[in-house]
C-alpha cells in the first residue's frame, strides 16, 4: 500500500507549522524558526502579507472599510490554514503574488 506520509522536517510536522503561520504574528515566528523548510516558508510569507494587510484595517481614518479588510483577512486566513494543514502549496490570490516578491 502506498500511504501518503506527512511532510516533516526535523521531526516537527511541517504542515502544522505552515498552518499556524497564518495566525497573524506567528508568520514572523515561523519565518525565523523554520527558515530552511520551503513548505513552511511559502505559507509563512503569505501569512505575513495577510498579517500586514490586517494591520491596515486598524488605521483609524479607514474605519469605513475596516470591516471589509477584516472579512477578507479572515477568509484568507481560513483558506491558507486549511490548505497548509492539508499539505497543499496553494497560492492565495493577490496575497500570494505579493508574498512571491520577498
N, CA, C and O of each residue as an XYZ file, in Angstrom:
408
protein
N       0.828     -1.186      0.000
C       0.000      0.000      0.000
C       0.871      1.247      0.000
O       1.881      1.331      0.699
N       0.457      2.181     -0.784
C       1.184      3.435     -0.866
C       0.455      4.489     -0.043
O      -0.556      5.047     -0.470
N       0.996      4.751      1.154
C       0.371      5.734      2.039
C       1.084      7.069      1.898
O       2.297      7.121      1.696
N       0.314      8.149      2.007
C       0.924      9.474      1.980
C       1.512      9.764      3.343
O       0.825      9.675      4.360
N       2.776     10.109      3.360
C       3.435     10.466      4.600
C       3.328     11.966      4.799
O       3.370     12.722      3.829
N       3.190     12.416      6.059
C       3.146     13.862      6.286
C       4.487     14.499      5.927
O       5.540     13.875      6.062
N       4.434     15.730      5.475
C       5.646     16.476      5.144
C       6.285     16.885      6.462
O       5.722     17.692      7.203
N       7.460     16.333      6.759
C       8.100     16.638      8.036
C       9.526     17.098      7.835
O      10.189     16.720      6.869
N       9.982     17.910      8.749
C      11.356     18.369      8.761
C      11.836     18.339     10.191
O      11.244     18.986     11.055
N      12.890     17.607     10.457
C      13.460     17.575     11.796
C      12.513     17.040     12.861
O      12.615     17.421     14.027
N      11.592     16.160     12.472
C      10.676     15.569     13.437
C       9.470     16.437     13.782
O       8.611     16.018     14.558
N       9.394     17.627     13.222
C       8.269     18.519     13.502
C       7.369     18.537     12.268
O       7.850     18.637     11.140
N       6.085     18.442     12.490
C       5.158     18.396     11.373
C       5.105     19.743     10.647
O       4.607     20.733     11.182
N       5.624     19.757      9.430
C       5.685     20.994      8.646
C       4.301     21.506      8.287
O       4.090     22.715      8.197
N       3.360     20.599      8.083
C       2.007     21.034      7.738
C       1.396     21.845      8.874
O       0.747     22.862      8.631
N       1.597     21.406     10.101
C       1.061     22.136     11.249
C       1.746     23.494     11.391
O       1.084     24.504     11.629
N       3.054     23.517     11.248
C       3.795     24.777     11.344
C       3.361     25.745     10.241
O       3.208     26.941     10.488
N       3.164     25.229      9.032
C       2.726     26.071      7.921
C       1.325     26.620      8.191
O       1.053     27.789      7.919
N       0.444     25.789      8.721
C      -0.917     26.232      9.031
C      -0.902     27.297     10.125
O      -1.622     28.291     10.036
N      -0.090     27.091     11.147
C      -0.017     28.061     12.241
C       0.555     29.399     11.781
O       0.313     30.426     12.415
N       1.302     29.395     10.697
C       1.896     30.644     10.212
C       0.851     31.621      9.685
O       1.171     32.781      9.426
N      -0.382     31.177      9.525
C      -1.454     32.085      9.103
C      -2.093     32.806     10.279
O      -2.962     33.657     10.085
N      -1.677     32.480     11.492
C      -2.246     33.131     12.669
C      -1.411     34.354     13.021
O      -0.625     34.352     13.968
N      -1.608     35.381     12.237
C      -1.010     36.706     12.345
C       0.466     36.710     12.693
O       1.275     36.333     11.845
N       0.860     37.108     13.877
C       2.276     37.307     14.215
C       3.078     36.008     14.161
O       4.305     36.049     14.072
N       2.414     34.868     14.212
C       3.136     33.596     14.123
C       3.822     33.420     12.769
O       4.737     32.607     12.640
N       3.389     34.171     11.769
C       4.061     34.097     10.471
C       5.516     34.529     10.588
O       6.395     33.935      9.965
N       5.770     35.558     11.382
C       7.141     36.046     11.592
C       7.942     34.989     12.360
O       9.098     34.720     12.034
N       7.330     34.406     13.357
C       7.995     33.368     14.165
C       8.375     32.187     13.279
O       9.495     31.684     13.366
N       7.456     31.741     12.429
C       7.734     30.592     11.560
C       8.808     30.919     10.531
O       9.613     30.054     10.187
N       8.832     32.151     10.036
C       9.887     32.538      9.091
C      11.262     32.469      9.738
O      12.251     32.172      9.068
N      11.330     32.741     11.030
C      12.611     32.725     11.739
C      13.008     31.302     12.121
O      14.140     30.890     11.869
N      12.090     30.545     12.727
C      12.484     29.228     13.250
C      12.482     28.120     12.204
O      13.149     27.103     12.392
N      11.744     28.292     11.098
C      11.682     27.256     10.065
C      12.190     27.782      8.730
O      11.638     27.449      7.681
N      13.242     28.604      8.761
C      13.743     29.253      7.546
C      14.282     28.281      6.503
O      14.403     28.648      5.334
N      14.610     27.051      6.893
C      15.144     26.077      5.949
C      14.070     25.173      5.353
O      14.363     24.372      4.465
N      12.845     25.288      5.822
C      11.738     24.458      5.342
C      10.955     25.259      4.289
O      10.229     26.195      4.624
N      11.111     24.883      3.033
C      10.493     25.634      1.931
C       8.974     25.658      2.024
O       8.358     26.673      1.698
N       8.354     24.562      2.464
C       6.893     24.500      2.571
C       6.391     25.494      3.622
O       5.442     26.238      3.374
N       7.024     25.502      4.783
C       6.632     26.427      5.846
C       6.919     27.857      5.417
O       6.110     28.753      5.656
N       8.058     28.075      4.790
C       8.429     29.424      4.356
C       7.432     29.971      3.333
O       7.078     31.149      3.381
N       6.984     29.129      2.418
C       5.997     29.536      1.418
C       4.727     30.055      2.103
O       4.226     31.127      1.763
N       4.217     29.293      3.060
C       2.985     29.683      3.751
C       3.213     30.834      4.736
O       2.340     31.684      4.910
N       4.372     30.860      5.370
C       4.659     31.936      6.327
C       4.749     33.290      5.624
O       4.335     34.305      6.183
N       5.281     33.312      4.413
C       5.353     34.573      3.664
C       3.952     35.071      3.308
O       3.676     36.267      3.395
N       3.077     34.164      2.913
C       1.692     34.559      2.645
C       1.013     35.024      3.927
O       0.273     36.008      3.926
N       1.270     34.310      5.021
C       0.708     34.697      6.312
C       1.174     36.078      6.738
O       0.403     36.846      7.313
N       2.425     36.396      6.459
C       2.966     37.714      6.801
C       2.268     38.821      5.995
O       1.945     39.877      6.540
N       2.040     38.580      4.719
C       1.347     39.566      3.885
C      -0.080     39.774      4.396
O      -0.561     40.906      4.452
N      -0.750     38.694      4.765
C      -2.109     38.804      5.313
C      -2.082     39.555      6.644
O      -2.961     40.373      6.917
N      -1.078     39.277      7.467
C      -0.935     39.972      8.753
C      -0.777     41.481      8.536
O      -1.433     42.275      9.211
N       0.085     41.876      7.606
C       0.293     43.301      7.308
C      -0.996     43.920      6.774
O      -1.349     45.041      7.141
N      -1.700     43.188      5.908
C      -2.977     43.673      5.385
C      -3.986     43.896      6.518
O      -4.738     44.870      6.501
N      -3.999     42.986      7.501
C      -4.942     43.136      8.620
C      -4.613     44.367      9.461
O      -5.509     44.980     10.042
N      -3.342     44.729      9.528
C      -2.952     45.922     10.282
C      -3.491     47.193      9.632
O      -3.759     48.183     10.313
N      -3.646     47.158      8.319
C      -4.208     48.314      7.603
C      -5.629     48.592      8.099
O      -6.054     49.745      8.167
N      -6.353     47.533      8.441
C      -7.711     47.688      8.943
C      -7.790     48.367     10.295
O      -8.875     48.756     10.730
N      -6.668     48.514     10.962
C      -6.637     49.151     12.278
C      -6.358     50.651     12.201
O      -6.384     51.340     13.221
N      -6.094     51.156     11.008
C      -5.823     52.585     10.849
C      -7.132     53.345     11.071
O      -8.116     53.099     10.372
N      -7.150     54.255     12.028
C      -8.397     54.930     12.412
C      -9.166     55.618     11.289
O     -10.393     55.524     11.250
N      -8.484     56.307     10.374
C      -9.226     57.030      9.345
C      -9.766     56.123      8.245
O     -10.457     56.600      7.344
N      -9.468     54.833      8.297
C     -10.013     53.873      7.336
C     -11.186     53.089      7.927
O     -11.538     52.017      7.434
N     -11.787     53.635      8.986
C     -12.837     52.905      9.700
C     -13.974     52.461      8.779
O     -14.617     51.446      9.047
N     -14.229     53.187      7.721
C     -15.343     52.873      6.835
C     -15.086     51.653      5.955
O     -16.032     51.096      5.398
N     -13.828     51.224      5.815
C     -13.557     49.987      5.065
C     -12.890     48.917      5.930
O     -12.559     47.838      5.440
N     -12.697     49.216      7.203
C     -12.012     48.246      8.058
C     -12.783     46.933      8.179
O     -12.173     45.869      8.280
N     -14.090     46.991      8.170
C     -14.876     45.761      8.246
C     -14.632     44.885      7.028
O     -14.576     43.661      7.149
N     -14.484     45.498      5.845
C     -14.208     44.746      4.627
C     -12.810     44.120      4.685
O     -12.615     42.976      4.273
N     -11.855     44.873      5.194
C     -10.487     44.361      5.351
C     -10.487     43.158      6.284
O      -9.819     42.162      6.007
N     -11.223     43.237      7.379
C     -11.265     42.125      8.327
C     -11.954     40.899      7.738
O     -11.529     39.775      8.006
N     -12.992     41.084      6.954
C     -13.665     39.940      6.318
C     -12.716     39.253      5.338
O     -12.611     38.026      5.325
N     -12.033     40.040      4.527
C     -11.063     39.480      3.579
C      -9.944     38.763      4.325
O      -9.519     37.680      3.923
N      -9.472     39.363      5.408
C      -8.400     38.765      6.205
C      -8.825     37.418      6.777
O      -8.087     36.439      6.670
N      -9.993     37.362      7.374
C     -10.470     36.107      7.990
C     -10.637     35.022      6.932
O     -10.265     33.872      7.164
N     -11.187     35.368      5.785
C     -11.359     34.384      4.713
C      -9.999     33.878      4.230
O      -9.821     32.675      4.038
N      -9.044     34.780      4.033
C      -7.706     34.386      3.575
C      -7.001     33.513      4.603
O      -6.325     32.550      4.240
N      -7.151     33.842      5.888
C      -6.531     33.040      6.953
C      -7.126     31.634      6.974
O      -6.388     30.656      7.091
N      -8.428     31.523      6.864
C      -9.073     30.206      6.879
C      -8.638     29.374      5.684
O      -8.298     28.199      5.830
N      -8.648     29.980      4.506
C      -8.217     29.248      3.305
C      -6.765     28.801      3.432
O      -6.444     27.641      3.177
N      -5.888     29.724      3.828
C      -4.470     29.387      3.968
C      -4.232     28.314      5.004
O      -3.444     27.396      4.775
N      -4.902     28.412      6.146
C      -4.745     27.431      7.226
C      -5.153     26.039      6.747
O      -4.421     25.068      6.941
N      -6.325     25.949      6.123
C      -6.837     24.649      5.659
C      -5.933     24.052      4.583
O      -5.612     22.865      4.628
N      -5.530     24.862      3.631
C      -4.671     24.359      2.545
C      -3.301     23.928      3.069
O      -2.778     22.895      2.652
N      -2.722     24.704      3.973
C      -1.408     24.351      4.528
C      -1.495     23.076      5.356
O      -0.629     22.207      5.259
N      -2.531     22.967      6.165
C      -2.668     21.771      7.002
C      -2.950     20.531      6.160
O      -2.637     19.408      6.558
N      -3.541     20.751      5.001
C      -3.782     19.646      4.076
C      -2.558     19.290      3.247
O      -2.604     18.363      2.438
N      -1.464     20.019      3.442
C      -0.224     19.729      2.733
C      -0.157     20.314      1.335
O       0.705     19.937      0.541
N      -1.058     21.229      1.031
C      -1.126     21.812     -0.305
C      -0.388     23.148     -0.358
O      -0.521     23.982      0.537
N       0.371     23.330     -1.393
C       1.097     24.594     -1.595
C       0.218     25.490     -2.455
O       0.438     25.627     -3.658
N      -0.781     26.098     -1.823
C      -1.796     26.898     -2.512
C      -1.451     28.370     -2.425
O      -1.223     28.906     -1.341
N      -1.414     29.021     -3.590
C      -1.125     30.452     -3.629
C      -2.446     31.212     -3.550
O      -3.271     31.141     -4.460
N      -2.634     31.937     -2.455
C      -3.839     32.726     -2.269
C      -3.785     33.911     -3.229
O      -2.781     34.620     -3.282
N      -4.867     34.132     -3.995
C      -4.862     35.253     -4.948
C      -4.491     36.570     -4.269
O      -4.890     36.819     -3.131
N      -3.756     37.382     -4.942
C      -3.243     38.695     -4.544
C      -2.191     38.550     -3.432
O      -1.057     38.994     -3.609
N      -2.536     37.948     -2.309
C      -1.590     37.793     -1.197
C      -0.388     36.941     -1.618
O       0.752     37.255     -1.277
N      -0.649     35.872     -2.354
C       0.427     35.009     -2.821
C       1.342     35.698     -3.810
O       2.553     35.480     -3.797
N       0.769     36.532     -4.670
C       1.574     37.270     -5.636
C       2.520     38.251     -4.933
O       3.680     38.400     -5.316
N       2.002     38.906     -3.910
C       2.836     39.848     -3.150
C       3.910     39.083     -2.377
O       5.060     39.517     -2.326
N       3.547     37.954     -1.779
C       4.495     37.156     -0.995
C       5.622     36.613     -1.858
O       6.741     36.452     -1.370
N       5.359     36.329     -3.122
C       6.405     35.814     -4.015
C       7.499     36.834     -4.291
O       8.581     36.471     -4.753
N       7.232     38.096     -4.016
C       8.223     39.144     -4.266
C       9.258     39.256     -3.151
O      10.241     39.982     -3.295
N       9.050     38.550     -2.044
C      10.019     38.565     -0.936
C      11.192     37.683     -1.262
O      12.115     37.561     -0.456
